[in-house]
């Protein structure tokens, strides 16, 4: 499998350190924390709502854009799960109005950081008052900021460059408060979902966000990915520094690199190489272990190399908070649907949807679902070198097909989207948009079939159980 190590060798000893990370939760979900958060959310959304009403009354043709900016500013200031969920919704084609999707997507890379006071309090709370003595250096100004935490540059006592990820305060309380407030955000937009029952989507996003707050889990997942790619010189995963990590503080090796857009004007061969690395970093763990990185936005990976010279040395895969671990039967459905499309096997298509958890499917609903599935699988079904979608901008990728499905479901629906589908779909859309940015061309079917070599559901289940057990993660049911 292209040099990929499938075993868990070496992880057992290192994962033994993880139980030493703090089990005490000083910022557990508290009633007072929820109440305070509820007040802040209400005030921010109330201000946005007031502006929304003014814009609707006096705003003219640009009202939608100003309303979207109001919501982005409110969510960016709040930080936390409400902001994270907005980012997730922005990546689902045609789920939000275009103006709102554009503004929410910017939250992923332009989140405002918290100041030095917070940094000192967080570090002292997690590592003790003498925390500075445990680092060679530490920069109090954040290098990156996102929805649930921010990252700082530091060095170890022996001079190694480190990345230190600090979780924002009161996030446990914020989860329970914010997710309950999600309907308030949606009420400021138009009716979004039509005949699509999104209850499973909401449950899935809630569970994944709760997982992201546990940096102990993220360290375990990081170890899993390091073990999986340990034989690769061209895909790198940070190494967690467990003695400097807790549930809300994650210290890891710093991986230097440039963002995807730095390679947008690189020679075609280099852009194609970047795309191949991204494809293998996402889909090979999915096919071999049933694990996928559920957040493929541009801030979650960098590249070492020289873009102008067309040299790509390494993909740095970053941020392991949003990792989806699938039951083997679901991955089997992914493979079965691919094979059913290749063989024009209608019964196989139905069986694959049922394996994913779709229920009560009529022939008409199968036809509607096939519109979206053929879009997702489209590049994998052509046995030729091609781009992902000619003439489509990254921001519009999938929107036409999603709109067609929504319109058809108004007549043929309703349908409940199974929860496991959410993050696989999100990864496919996010990576497709990255490939469009690059103008990359590959025989995508050949790449996918390489990842399928020797695939069986039983083999996947055995590998998954062994690797998850080695790093202390539960096996999905």
Beta strands, then each sheet from edge to edge (+ up, - down):
strand 1: 137-138
strand 2: 144-145
strand 3: 149-155
strand 4: 161-167
strand 5: 196-197
strand 6: 235-237
strand 7: 249-253
strand 8: 291-293
strand 9: 301-306
strand 10: 311-317
strand 11: 323-325
strand 12: 415-416
sheet 1: 1+ 3- 2+
sheet 2: 1+ 3- 4+ 7-
sheet 3: 5+ 12+
sheet 4: 6+ 10+ 9-
sheet 5: 8+ 11-
end
